Amino acid sequence: MKPLTSVVLVGRTNVGKSALFNRLTETTKALVSKTAGTTRDYNRAAVSWNSKTFELIDTGGVDIETLHHSIEALIKRRPVTGGDEIERAIIRQTKHALEHSGLVLMVIDTQAGLLPADRQLALILKKLGRPVLLVSNKADNMALRHQTSEGFTLGLGTPFGVSAINGSGSGDLLDEIAQRIKAPRGRKPAAPGADSIAVAVIGKPNVGKSSLVNQILGEERVIVSASPHTTREPQDTDLTYHDQPITLIDTAGLRRQKNAADTVEKMAVRKTLATIRQANVVLLVTDISQPLTVQDSRLARLVQDAKVGVIIVANKWDLLTEKTPTIDTTMIRLYQRFFPSFDFAPLAFVSAKTAKNVGKLLDLVVTVDANRRREVPAEKLEAVLKALVKKHRPAQAKGPRRPRLYQLQQTKTGPPVFTVTVGSEQSIHRSYLRFIKHQLRQAADFTGVPLTIDVKAEKN
């Protein structure tokens, strides 16, 4: 299937590109705040309108000089140089987005009026040679809509007045986009997450999450930097692995809440927590070259509470200086002691820098997701129940009598939930519930998957 036509949002910082992206895509993927340059990575989503479907891309928050460098590098076919690491990464991403664009939306701020930076950007875009549509955002009422005529002086045609906040004018804008782009009719984007495995990549700042995502994808899809909290917004990337759709989500690095003083950072933390709860599988990324910390434990508890599939990733294997013949065994024991509640989770030693074992991660993801959806036949559960009672008599949590176990049923998948039925007013000790889980894991492959055992008492 051919890729969708790309429509790219550009503009000086804080003109509302991310809010407009959210409005046109009917999502809240882009993080919106009054802080200039909030968006660093680019967001993208499919939009279907008037029987046409295109991909809308919200570029990173860049100043005009940075955008100028992106376009110059594209026109002259030269590599990106100069600036700091994050700035070069943003320039490369913007260059890539513009290079494959079918239409560019230049966004200006109706309320602020035209600034010299807007005029400079218009001149730069004319050199690009791509179709450009001028969008005058923040035209939130009729009086402001009349002010959009100032945009004519940029020489980019009729400015389209819209309000990303209240949605006025967005339908007319989508009509114009659909008319201008070359896109096949009748193609609609698949329902988000319909068959896709949602994989959240989480970890404390600077453990190499974005580098790992880029290595998995084989392209610079997310910005990588040695600066903690480079990634602020969850970045969704759809891919297909052995005919299995996967949505890979790179999240902001989570540090202790009291240290997250910045408002934008707090918003990023909330989005990351929501992403964990909505994921099917979590890659919990750690830095094997550094001691594990309390923050790693805190993240593990968040994943445990979300009851999602989990793979522990020990990244930066290349930085280990003393690799003895028993280093693998030593590190496995260290991680098992540090994450005792994840004794069921696979542990992957990888290097995002050298690609060591990175290729195995997607195989693990597919396996863990299949285990999440596994159903154990009723006759097998009956055999498990008989075997565990025969092996160890049930212990009670309270009361004078040992419980009698009548039935073991699976009541849910994704993740699996089992219910054990006991006699009236009887209970089961927590240690025996752990024993039941252990027996279930021996009976069926639940690698990487948390199990829940509910207890139901028979009624008199």
C-alpha positions as a Markdown table, in Angstrom:
| # | Residue | x | y | z |
|---|---|---|---|---|
| 1 | Met | 0.0 | 0.0 | 0.0 |
| 2 | Lys | 1.4 | 3.4 | -1.0 |
| 3 | Pro | 2.1 | 5.9 | 1.9 |
| 4 | Leu | -0.4 | 8.6 | 2.6 |
| 5 | Thr | 0.2 | 12.2 | 1.2 |
| 6 | Ser | 1.8 | 14.3 | 3.9 |
| 7 | Val | 0.5 | 17.7 | 5.0 |
| 8 | Val | 3.0 | 19.5 | 7.2 |
| 9 | Leu | 2.3 | 22.2 | 9.7 |
| 10 | Val | 5.0 | 24.9 | 10.0 |
| 11 | Gly | 5.2 | 28.3 | 11.6 |
| 12 | Arg | 7.1 | 30.3 | 14.2 |
| 13 | Thr | 6.8 | 29.1 | 17.8 |
| 14 | Asn | 3.6 | 29.5 | 19.8 |
| 15 | Val | 1.2 | 30.2 | 16.9 |
| 16 | Gly | -0.9 | 27.2 | 17.9 |
| 17 | Lys | 0.3 | 24.5 | 15.5 |
| 18 | Ser | -0.1 | 21.7 | 18.1 |
| 19 | Ala | -3.6 | 22.9 | 19.0 |
| 20 | Leu | -4.5 | 23.0 | 15.3 |
| 21 | Phe | -3.1 | 19.5 | 14.9 |
| 22 | Asn | -5.3 | 18.2 | 17.7 |
| 23 | Arg | -8.3 | 19.9 | 16.2 |
| 24 | Leu | -7.9 | 18.6 | 12.7 |
| 25 | Thr | -7.0 | 15.1 | 13.8 |
| 26 | Glu | -9.6 | 15.0 | 16.6 |
| 27 | Thr | -7.0 | 13.8 | 19.0 |
| 28 | Thr | -5.0 | 15.1 | 21.9 |
| 29 | Lys | -1.7 | 13.6 | 20.8 |
| 30 | Ala | 0.1 | 16.9 | 20.6 |
| 31 | Leu | 1.0 | 18.5 | 24.0 |
| 32 | Val | -0.3 | 22.0 | 24.1 |
| 33 | Ser | 0.9 | 24.8 | 26.4 |
| 34 | Lys | 1.7 | 28.5 | 26.3 |
| 35 | Thr | 5.4 | 27.7 | 26.6 |
| 36 | Ala | 7.1 | 28.4 | 23.2 |
| 37 | Gly | 8.8 | 25.3 | 21.7 |
| 38 | Thr | 6.8 | 22.8 | 23.7 |
| 39 | Thr | 6.7 | 20.4 | 20.7 |
| 40 | Arg | 10.2 | 18.9 | 20.0 |
| 41 | Asp | 9.4 | 15.7 | 18.2 |
| 42 | Tyr | 6.9 | 15.8 | 15.4 |
| 43 | Asn | 3.4 | 14.3 | 15.8 |
| 44 | Arg | 1.6 | 12.6 | 12.9 |
| 45 | Ala | -1.9 | 11.2 | 12.4 |
| 46 | Ala | -4.1 | 10.1 | 9.5 |
| 47 | Val | -7.0 | 12.4 | 8.7 |
| 48 | Ser | -10.0 | 11.3 | 6.4 |
| 49 | Trp | -12.1 | 14.1 | 4.9 |
| 50 | Asn | -14.3 | 14.2 | 1.8 |
| 51 | Ser | -13.3 | 10.7 | 0.9 |
| 52 | Lys | -9.6 | 11.6 | 0.9 |
| 53 | Thr | -7.1 | 10.5 | 3.5 |
| 54 | Phe | -3.8 | 12.2 | 4.3 |
| 55 | Glu | -1.2 | 12.3 | 7.0 |
| 56 | Leu | -1.0 | 15.5 | 9.0 |
| 57 | Ile | 2.4 | 16.2 | 10.6 |
| 58 | Asp | 3.0 | 18.7 | 13.4 |
| 59 | Thr | 6.7 | 19.7 | 13.2 |
| 60 | Gly | 8.8 | 20.4 | 16.3 |
| 61 | Gly | 8.7 | 23.9 | 17.9 |
| 62 | Val | 11.5 | 25.7 | 16.0 |
| 63 | Asp | 12.5 | 29.2 | 15.5 |
| 64 | Ile | 12.7 | 30.7 | 12.0 |
| 65 | Glu | 16.4 | 30.4 | 11.8 |
| 66 | Thr | 16.2 | 26.7 | 12.6 |
| 67 | Leu | 13.5 | 26.2 | 10.0 |
| 68 | His | 15.6 | 28.2 | 7.5 |
| 69 | His | 18.5 | 25.7 | 8.1 |
| 70 | Ser | 16.1 | 22.8 | 7.5 |
| 71 | Ile | 14.9 | 24.2 | 4.1 |
| 72 | Glu | 18.4 | 25.2 | 3.1 |
| 73 | Ala | 19.7 | 21.7 | 3.8 |
| 74 | Leu | 16.9 | 20.3 | 1.8 |
| 75 | Ile | 17.3 | 22.6 | -1.2 |
| 76 | Lys | 21.1 | 22.3 | -1.3 |
| 77 | Arg | 21.1 | 18.6 | -0.4 |
| 78 | Arg | 23.6 | 19.0 | 2.3 |
| 79 | Pro | 23.9 | 17.4 | 5.8 |
| 80 | Val | 22.7 | 19.3 | 8.9 |
| 81 | Thr | 25.5 | 20.9 | 10.8 |
| 82 | Gly | 25.8 | 23.6 | 13.6 |
| 83 | Gly | 23.7 | 24.2 | 16.7 |
| 84 | Asp | 23.4 | 21.9 | 19.7 |
| 85 | Glu | 22.4 | 18.3 | 19.5 |
| 86 | Ile | 18.6 | 18.8 | 20.0 |
| 87 | Glu | 18.5 | 21.6 | 17.5 |
| 88 | Arg | 20.3 | 19.5 | 14.8 |
| 89 | Ala | 17.8 | 16.7 | 15.5 |
| 90 | Ile | 14.8 | 19.0 | 15.1 |
| 91 | Ile | 16.3 | 20.4 | 11.8 |
| 92 | Arg | 16.8 | 16.9 | 10.4 |
| 93 | Gln | 13.2 | 15.9 | 11.4 |
| 94 | Thr | 11.7 | 19.0 | 9.8 |
| 95 | Lys | 13.9 | 18.6 | 6.7 |
| 96 | His | 12.6 | 15.0 | 6.4 |
| 97 | Ala | 9.0 | 16.0 | 6.8 |
| 98 | Leu | 9.2 | 18.8 | 4.3 |
| 99 | Glu | 11.0 | 16.7 | 1.8 |
| 100 | His | 8.1 | 14.2 | 1.6 |
| 101 | Ser | 5.3 | 16.8 | 1.9 |
| 102 | Gly | 2.5 | 17.2 | -0.6 |
| 103 | Leu | 1.2 | 20.4 | 1.0 |
| 104 | Val | 2.7 | 22.8 | 3.6 |
| 105 | Leu | 0.4 | 24.7 | 6.0 |
| 106 | Met | 2.0 | 27.9 | 7.2 |
| 107 | Val | 0.4 | 28.9 | 10.4 |
| 108 | Ile | 0.3 | 32.5 | 11.7 |
| 109 | Asp | -1.3 | 34.1 | 14.8 |
| 110 | Thr | -4.3 | 36.3 | 13.9 |
| 111 | Gln | -4.3 | 38.0 | 17.4 |
| 112 | Ala | -0.6 | 38.8 | 17.4 |
| 113 | Gly | -0.6 | 40.0 | 13.8 |
| 114 | Leu | 2.2 | 39.5 | 11.3 |
| 115 | Leu | 5.7 | 39.6 | 12.8 |
| 116 | Pro | 9.0 | 40.0 | 10.9 |
| 117 | Ala | 9.6 | 36.3 | 11.6 |
| 118 | Asp | 6.3 | 35.4 | 9.7 |
| 119 | Arg | 7.5 | 37.4 | 6.7 |
| 120 | Gln | 10.9 | 35.8 | 6.8 |
| 121 | Leu | 9.3 | 32.3 | 6.9 |
| 122 | Ala | 7.0 | 33.1 | 3.9 |
| 123 | Leu | 10.1 | 34.1 | 1.8 |
| 124 | Ile | 11.8 | 30.9 | 2.9 |
| 125 | Leu | 8.8 | 28.7 | 1.9 |
| 126 | Lys | 8.6 | 30.3 | -1.5 |
| 127 | Lys | 12.1 | 29.0 | -2.1 |
| 128 | Leu | 11.1 | 25.5 | -1.2 |
| 129 | Gly | 8.9 | 25.0 | -4.3 |
| 130 | Arg | 6.2 | 23.1 | -2.4 |
| 131 | Pro | 2.5 | 24.0 | -2.4 |
| 132 | Val | 1.8 | 26.3 | 0.6 |
| 133 | Leu | -1.6 | 27.1 | 2.2 |
| 134 | Leu | -1.7 | 30.0 | 4.6 |
| 135 | Val | -3.6 | 29.4 | 7.9 |
| 136 | Ser | -4.4 | 32.3 | 10.2 |
| 137 | Asn | -5.0 | 30.7 | 13.5 |
| 138 | Lys | -6.6 | 32.1 | 16.7 |
| 139 | Ala | -9.4 | 33.8 | 14.8 |
| 140 | Asp | -11.7 | 33.0 | 17.6 |
| 141 | Asn | -14.6 | 35.4 | 16.8 |
| 142 | Met | -16.0 | 37.3 | 13.9 |
| 143 | Ala | -14.0 | 40.5 | 14.6 |
| 144 | Leu | -10.8 | 38.5 | 14.5 |
| 145 | Arg | -11.8 | 36.7 | 11.3 |
| 146 | His | -11.8 | 40.1 | 9.6 |
| 147 | Gln | -8.2 | 40.7 | 10.7 |
| 148 | Thr | -7.0 | 37.6 | 8.8 |
| 149 | Ser | -6.9 | 39.7 | 5.6 |
| 150 | Glu | -3.5 | 41.0 | 6.7 |
| 151 | Gly | -2.1 | 37.6 | 5.6 |
| 152 | Phe | -2.6 | 38.6 | 1.9 |
| 153 | Thr | 0.6 | 40.7 | 2.2 |
| 154 | Leu | 2.7 | 37.5 | 2.5 |
| 155 | Gly | 2.0 | 36.6 | -1.1 |
| 156 | Leu | 0.9 | 33.0 | -0.3 |
| 157 | Gly | -2.7 | 33.4 | -1.4 |
| 158 | Thr | -5.9 | 33.6 | 0.6 |
| 159 | Pro | -5.4 | 33.1 | 4.3 |
| 160 | Phe | -7.8 | 30.7 | 5.9 |
| 161 | Gly | -9.1 | 32.0 | 9.3 |
| 162 | Val | -9.5 | 29.2 | 11.8 |
| 163 | Ser | -9.8 | 28.8 | 15.6 |
| 164 | Ala | -8.1 | 25.7 | 16.9 |
| 165 | Ile | -9.7 | 26.4 | 20.3 |
| 166 | Asn | -13.4 | 26.5 | 19.2 |
| 167 | Gly | -13.1 | 24.8 | 15.8 |
| 168 | Ser | -14.5 | 27.5 | 13.7 |
| 169 | Gly | -13.2 | 27.4 | 10.1 |
| 170 | Ser | -11.6 | 24.0 | 10.5 |
| 171 | Gly | -14.1 | 22.4 | 8.2 |
| 172 | Asp | -13.4 | 24.9 | 5.4 |
| 173 | Leu | -9.7 | 24.4 | 5.9 |
| 174 | Leu | -10.1 | 20.6 | 5.6 |
| 175 | Asp | -12.2 | 21.1 | 2.4 |
| 176 | Glu | -9.4 | 23.2 | 0.9 |
| 177 | Ile | -6.7 | 20.7 | 1.9 |
| 178 | Ala | -8.7 | 17.8 | 0.4 |
| 179 | Gln | -9.1 | 19.8 | -2.8 |
| 180 | Arg | -5.4 | 20.6 | -3.1 |
| 181 | Ile | -3.7 | 17.3 | -2.3 |
| 182 | Lys | -3.4 | 14.3 | -4.6 |
| 183 | Ala | -4.7 | 11.4 | -2.6 |
| 184 | Pro | -6.7 | 8.3 | -3.5 |
| 185 | Arg | -10.4 | 8.5 | -2.7 |
| 186 | Gly | -12.2 | 6.0 | -0.5 |
| 187 | Arg | -9.2 | 5.1 | 1.6 |
| 188 | Lys | -9.8 | 5.5 | 5.4 |
| 189 | Pro | -7.3 | 5.0 | 8.2 |
| 190 | Ala | -7.7 | 1.8 | 10.2 |
| 191 | Ala | -9.3 | 2.2 | 13.5 |
| 192 | Pro | -6.6 | 3.2 | 15.9 |
| 193 | Gly | -5.4 | 0.2 | 17.9 |
| 194 | Ala | -7.9 | -2.2 | 16.3 |
| 195 | Asp | -5.4 | -5.0 | 15.8 |
| 196 | Ser | -2.2 | -3.2 | 16.9 |
| 197 | Ile | -0.1 | -4.0 | 19.9 |
| 198 | Ala | 0.4 | -0.8 | 21.9 |
| 199 | Val | 3.9 | -0.9 | 23.3 |
| 200 | Ala | 4.9 | 1.9 | 25.7 |
| 201 | Val | 8.7 | 2.5 | 26.1 |
| 202 | Ile | 9.2 | 3.9 | 29.6 |
| 203 | Gly | 12.1 | 4.5 | 31.9 |
| 204 | Lys | 13.7 | 7.3 | 34.0 |
| 205 | Pro | 15.4 | 10.1 | 32.1 |
| 206 | Asn | 18.5 | 9.4 | 30.0 |
| 207 | Val | 18.4 | 5.6 | 30.0 |
| 208 | Gly | 18.3 | 5.5 | 26.1 |
| 209 | Lys | 14.6 | 5.1 | 25.4 |
| 210 | Ser | 14.6 | 7.3 | 22.2 |
| 211 | Ser | 17.8 | 5.7 | 21.0 |
| 212 | Leu | 16.2 | 2.3 | 21.4 |
| 213 | Val | 13.1 | 3.3 | 19.5 |
| 214 | Asn | 15.2 | 4.7 | 16.7 |
| 215 | Gln | 17.2 | 1.5 | 16.5 |
| 216 | Ile | 14.0 | -0.6 | 16.4 |
| 217 | Leu | 12.6 | 1.6 | 13.6 |
| 218 | Gly | 15.9 | 1.9 | 11.7 |
| 219 | Glu | 15.3 | 5.6 | 11.3 |
| 220 | Glu | 15.6 | 8.8 | 13.3 |
| 221 | Arg | 11.9 | 9.0 | 14.2 |
| 222 | Val | 12.4 | 10.5 | 17.7 |
| 223 | Ile | 14.9 | 13.0 | 18.9 |
| 224 | Val | 17.9 | 11.6 | 20.8 |
| 225 | Ser | 19.9 | 13.7 | 23.2 |
| 226 | Ala | 22.1 | 13.3 | 26.3 |
| 227 | Ser | 19.9 | 15.9 | 27.9 |
| 228 | Pro | 17.3 | 14.4 | 30.3 |
| 229 | His | 13.6 | 15.1 | 29.3 |
| 230 | Thr | 14.3 | 15.6 | 25.6 |
| 231 | Thr | 11.1 | 13.7 | 24.9 |
| 232 | Arg | 8.1 | 15.5 | 26.3 |
| 233 | Glu | 5.2 | 13.9 | 24.5 |
| 234 | Pro | 4.3 | 10.3 | 23.9 |
| 235 | Gln | 5.4 | 9.6 | 20.3 |
| 236 | Asp | 3.3 | 7.0 | 18.4 |
| 237 | Thr | 4.9 | 5.2 | 15.5 |
| 238 | Asp | 3.0 | 2.4 | 13.7 |
| 239 | Leu | 4.9 | -0.4 | 12.2 |
| 240 | Thr | 4.2 | -4.0 | 10.9 |
| 241 | Tyr | 6.3 | -6.9 | 12.1 |
| 242 | His | 5.7 | -10.3 | 10.6 |
| 243 | Asp | 2.2 | -9.1 | 9.6 |
| 244 | Gln | 1.5 | -7.9 | 13.1 |
| 245 | Pro | 0.6 | -4.2 | 13.5 |
| 246 | Ile | 2.5 | -2.6 | 16.4 |
| 247 | Thr | 2.2 | 0.9 | 17.8 |
| 248 | Leu | 5.5 | 1.9 | 19.4 |
| 249 | Ile | 5.2 | 4.8 | 21.9 |
| 250 | Asp | 8.3 | 6.6 | 23.2 |
| 251 | Thr | 7.4 | 8.4 | 26.4 |
| 252 | Ala | 8.9 | 11.2 | 28.5 |
| 253 | Gly | 11.4 | 10.0 | 31.1 |
| 254 | Leu | 9.8 | 9.9 | 34.5 |
| 255 | Arg | 11.6 | 11.3 | 37.5 |
| 256 | Arg | 10.3 | 11.9 | 41.0 |
| 257 | Gln | 7.2 | 14.0 | 41.0 |
| 258 | Lys | 8.6 | 16.6 | 43.4 |
| 259 | Asn | 11.4 | 17.2 | 41.0 |
| 260 | Ala | 9.0 | 17.7 | 38.1 |
| 261 | Ala | 8.6 | 21.4 | 38.8 |
| 262 | Asp | 8.1 | 22.6 | 35.2 |
| 263 | Thr | 4.5 | 22.8 | 34.1 |
| 264 | Val | 5.2 | 21.3 | 30.7 |
| 265 | Glu | 7.1 | 18.5 | 32.3 |
| 266 | Lys | 4.2 | 17.7 | 34.7 |
| 267 | Met | 1.9 | 17.5 | 31.7 |
| 268 | Ala | 4.3 | 15.1 | 30.0 |
| 269 | Val | 4.4 | 13.0 | 33.2 |
| 270 | Arg | 0.6 | 12.7 | 33.3 |
| 271 | Lys | 0.5 | 11.7 | 29.6 |
| 272 | Thr | 3.2 | 9.0 | 30.3 |
| 273 | Leu | 1.2 | 7.6 | 33.2 |
| 274 | Ala | -1.9 | 7.5 | 31.0 |
| 275 | Thr | 0.1 | 5.8 | 28.3 |
| 276 | Ile | 1.2 | 3.0 | 30.7 |
| 277 | Arg | -2.4 | 2.3 | 31.7 |
| 278 | Gln | -3.5 | 2.1 | 28.0 |
| 279 | Ala | -0.6 | 0.0 | 26.8 |
| 280 | Asn | -0.7 | -3.8 | 26.1 |
| 281 | Val | 3.0 | -4.3 | 26.6 |
| 282 | Val | 5.6 | -2.1 | 28.4 |
| 283 | Leu | 9.3 | -2.0 | 27.7 |
| 284 | Leu | 10.7 | -1.0 | 31.1 |
| 285 | Val | 14.1 | 0.4 | 30.0 |
| 286 | Thr | 17.0 | 0.6 | 32.5 |
| 287 | Asp | 20.7 | 1.6 | 32.2 |
| 288 | Ile | 22.7 | -1.5 | 33.0 |
| 289 | Ser | 25.9 | 0.6 | 33.2 |
| 290 | Gln | 24.5 | 2.4 | 36.2 |
| 291 | Pro | 23.2 | 1.2 | 39.6 |
| 292 | Leu | 19.4 | 0.6 | 39.7 |
| 293 | Thr | 17.6 | 3.2 | 41.8 |
| 294 | Val | 14.5 | 3.9 | 43.8 |
| 295 | Gln | 13.1 | 5.6 | 40.7 |
| 296 | Asp | 13.4 | 2.3 | 38.7 |
| 297 | Ser | 11.4 | 0.6 | 41.5 |
| 298 | Arg | 8.8 | 3.3 | 41.4 |
| 299 | Leu | 8.3 | 2.9 | 37.7 |
| 300 | Ala | 8.1 | -0.9 | 38.2 |
| 301 | Arg | 5.3 | -0.4 | 40.7 |
| 302 | Leu | 3.4 | 1.8 | 38.2 |
| 303 | Val | 3.7 | -0.9 | 35.6 |
| 304 | Gln | 2.6 | -3.5 | 38.1 |
| 305 | Asp | -0.5 | -1.5 | 39.1 |
| 306 | Ala | -1.5 | -1.2 | 35.4 |
| 307 | Lys | -1.5 | -5.0 | 35.0 |
| 308 | Val | 0.1 | -4.9 | 31.5 |
| 309 | Gly | 2.5 | -7.1 | 29.8 |
| 310 | Val | 6.1 | -6.2 | 30.7 |
| 311 | Ile | 9.6 | -6.8 | 29.3 |
| 312 | Ile | 12.6 | -5.5 | 31.3 |
| 313 | Val | 15.2 | -4.0 | 29.0 |
| 314 | Ala | 18.8 | -3.6 | 30.3 |
| 315 | Asn | 20.2 | -1.1 | 27.9 |
| 316 | Lys | 23.7 | 0.3 | 27.3 |
| 317 | Trp | 25.4 | -3.2 | 27.5 |
| 318 | Asp | 28.2 | -1.7 | 25.4 |
| 319 | Leu | 29.2 | 0.5 | 28.4 |
| 320 | Leu | 29.9 | -2.4 | 30.7 |
| 321 | Thr | 33.7 | -2.4 | 31.0 |
| 322 | Glu | 34.3 | -5.7 | 32.8 |
| 323 | Lys | 32.6 | -8.5 | 30.8 |
| 324 | Thr | 33.6 | -11.7 | 32.6 |
| 325 | Pro | 32.4 | -15.1 | 31.4 |
| 326 | Thr | 29.7 | -15.1 | 34.1 |
| 327 | Ile | 28.5 | -11.5 | 33.6 |
| 328 | Asp | 25.2 | -12.6 | 32.1 |
| 329 | Thr | 24.4 | -14.7 | 35.2 |
| 330 | Thr | 25.6 | -12.0 | 37.6 |
| 331 | Met | 23.3 | -9.4 | 36.0 |
| 332 | Ile | 20.3 | -11.7 | 35.8 |
| 333 | Arg | 20.6 | -12.3 | 39.6 |
| 334 | Leu | 21.0 | -8.6 | 40.2 |
| 335 | Tyr | 17.8 | -7.7 | 38.3 |
| 336 | Gln | 15.9 | -10.6 | 39.8 |
| 337 | Arg | 16.7 | -9.3 | 43.3 |
| 338 | Phe | 15.9 | -5.7 | 42.4 |
| 339 | Phe | 12.6 | -6.5 | 40.6 |
| 340 | Pro | 11.2 | -9.5 | 42.7 |
| 341 | Ser | 7.6 | -8.8 | 41.6 |
| 342 | Phe | 8.6 | -9.2 | 37.9 |
| 343 | Asp | 9.9 | -12.8 | 38.2 |
| 344 | Phe | 7.6 | -13.6 | 35.3 |
| 345 | Ala | 9.0 | -10.9 | 33.0 |
| 346 | Pro | 11.7 | -11.6 | 30.3 |
| 347 | Leu | 14.9 | -9.7 | 30.7 |
| 348 | Ala | 16.7 | -8.5 | 27.6 |
| 349 | Phe | 20.3 | -7.3 | 27.6 |
| 350 | Val | 20.6 | -4.8 | 24.7 |
| 351 | Ser | 22.6 | -1.9 | 23.3 |
| 352 | Ala | 20.7 | 0.7 | 21.4 |
| 353 | Lys | 24.1 | 2.1 | 20.2 |
| 354 | Thr | 25.4 | -1.2 | 18.7 |
| 355 | Ala | 22.0 | -2.8 | 18.0 |
| 356 | Lys | 23.0 | -5.8 | 20.2 |
| 357 | Asn | 19.8 | -8.0 | 20.8 |
| 358 | Val | 17.5 | -5.1 | 19.7 |
| 359 | Gly | 16.1 | -7.3 | 16.9 |
| 360 | Lys | 14.8 | -9.8 | 19.5 |
| 361 | Leu | 12.6 | -7.2 | 21.3 |
| 362 | Leu | 9.8 | -7.3 | 18.8 |
| 363 | Asp | 9.7 | -11.1 | 18.9 |
| 364 | Leu | 9.3 | -10.8 | 22.7 |
| 365 | Val | 6.6 | -8.2 | 22.3 |
| 366 | Val | 4.6 | -10.4 | 20.0 |
| 367 | Thr | 5.1 | -13.4 | 22.4 |
| 368 | Val | 4.1 | -11.5 | 25.5 |
| 369 | Asp | 1.0 | -10.0 | 23.8 |
| 370 | Ala | -0.1 | -13.5 | 22.7 |
| 371 | Asn | 0.4 | -14.7 | 26.3 |
| 372 | Arg | -1.9 | -11.8 | 27.5 |
| 373 | Arg | -4.7 | -13.1 | 25.3 |
| 374 | Arg | -4.1 | -16.8 | 26.1 |
| 375 | Glu | -7.1 | -18.9 | 27.2 |
| 376 | Val | -6.6 | -22.0 | 29.2 |
| 377 | Pro | -9.1 | -24.8 | 28.4 |
| 378 | Ala | -11.5 | -25.7 | 31.2 |
| 379 | Glu | -10.4 | -29.3 | 31.4 |
| 380 | Lys | -6.8 | -28.2 | 31.9 |
| 381 | Leu | -7.8 | -25.9 | 34.7 |
| 382 | Glu | -9.7 | -28.7 | 36.3 |
| 383 | Ala | -6.5 | -30.8 | 36.1 |
| 384 | Val | -4.4 | -27.9 | 37.6 |
| 385 | Leu | -6.9 | -27.6 | 40.5 |
| 386 | Lys | -6.7 | -31.3 | 41.3 |
| 387 | Ala | -2.9 | -31.3 | 41.1 |
| 388 | Leu | -2.3 | -28.3 | 43.3 |
| 389 | Val | -4.7 | -29.6 | 46.0 |
| 390 | Lys | -3.0 | -32.9 | 46.0 |
| 391 | Lys | 0.5 | -31.3 | 46.2 |
| 392 | His | -0.4 | -28.8 | 49.0 |
| 393 | Arg | -3.5 | -28.6 | 51.1 |
| 394 | Pro | -5.1 | -25.1 | 50.8 |
| 395 | Ala | -4.2 | -22.7 | 53.6 |
| 396 | Gln | -6.8 | -20.3 | 55.0 |
| 397 | Ala | -6.3 | -16.5 | 55.5 |
| 398 | Lys | -8.6 | -16.4 | 58.5 |
| 399 | Gly | -11.0 | -18.8 | 60.3 |
| 400 | Pro | -10.5 | -22.2 | 61.9 |
| 401 | Arg | -11.0 | -24.4 | 58.8 |
| 402 | Arg | -9.0 | -24.9 | 55.7 |
| 403 | Pro | -10.9 | -23.8 | 52.6 |
| 404 | Arg | -12.3 | -26.3 | 50.1 |
| 405 | Leu | -11.6 | -25.4 | 46.5 |
| 406 | Tyr | -14.5 | -26.3 | 44.3 |
| 407 | Gln | -13.6 | -24.7 | 40.9 |
| 408 | Leu | -10.9 | -22.8 | 39.0 |
| 409 | Gln | -12.1 | -20.8 | 36.1 |
| 410 | Gln | -10.6 | -18.2 | 33.7 |
| 411 | Thr | -12.9 | -15.2 | 33.6 |
| 412 | Lys | -10.9 | -12.8 | 31.5 |
| 413 | Thr | -8.0 | -12.3 | 29.1 |
| 414 | Gly | -5.8 | -9.4 | 28.3 |
| 415 | Pro | -4.4 | -9.8 | 31.0 |
| 416 | Pro | -5.7 | -13.2 | 32.2 |
| 417 | Val | -7.9 | -13.3 | 35.3 |
| 418 | Phe | -8.8 | -16.5 | 37.1 |
| 419 | Thr | -11.5 | -17.1 | 39.8 |
| 420 | Val | -11.2 | -19.8 | 42.4 |
| 421 | Thr | -14.4 | -20.8 | 44.2 |
| 422 | Val | -14.3 | -21.9 | 47.8 |
| 423 | Gly | -16.8 | -22.9 | 50.4 |
| 424 | Ser | -19.2 | -20.5 | 52.1 |
| 425 | Glu | -17.4 | -18.0 | 54.4 |
| 426 | Gln | -14.0 | -19.5 | 53.6 |
| 427 | Ser | -10.8 | -17.7 | 52.5 |
| 428 | Ile | -7.4 | -18.5 | 51.0 |
| 429 | His | -4.1 | -17.3 | 52.3 |
| 430 | Arg | -2.0 | -15.1 | 50.0 |
| 431 | Ser | 0.9 | -17.6 | 49.9 |
| 432 | Tyr | -1.5 | -20.2 | 48.5 |
| 433 | Leu | -2.7 | -17.8 | 45.9 |
| 434 | Arg | 0.9 | -17.3 | 44.8 |
| 435 | Phe | 1.2 | -21.1 | 44.7 |
| 436 | Ile | -1.9 | -21.2 | 42.4 |
| 437 | Lys | -0.3 | -18.6 | 40.1 |
| 438 | His | 2.9 | -20.7 | 40.0 |
| 439 | Gln | 1.0 | -23.8 | 39.0 |
| 440 | Leu | -0.9 | -21.9 | 36.3 |
| 441 | Arg | 2.4 | -20.6 | 34.8 |
| 442 | Gln | 3.7 | -24.2 | 34.7 |
| 443 | Ala | 0.5 | -25.3 | 32.9 |
| 444 | Ala | 0.5 | -22.6 | 30.3 |
| 445 | Asp | 3.0 | -20.0 | 28.9 |
| 446 | Phe | 2.3 | -16.7 | 30.6 |
| 447 | Thr | 5.8 | -15.2 | 30.2 |
| 448 | Gly | 5.7 | -11.5 | 30.6 |
| 449 | Val | 2.1 | -11.4 | 31.8 |
| 450 | Pro | 0.7 | -10.6 | 35.3 |
| 451 | Leu | -1.9 | -13.0 | 36.6 |
| 452 | Thr | -4.8 | -12.1 | 38.8 |
| 453 | Ile | -6.6 | -14.7 | 41.1 |
| 454 | Asp | -10.0 | -13.7 | 42.4 |
| 455 | Val | -11.6 | -15.7 | 45.3 |
| 456 | Lys | -15.4 | -16.3 | 45.2 |
| 457 | Ala | -17.2 | -18.0 | 48.1 |
| 458 | Glu | -20.2 | -20.2 | 47.5 |
| 459 | Lys | -23.5 | -19.0 | 48.8 |
| 460 | Asn | -25.4 | -21.0 | 51.3 |
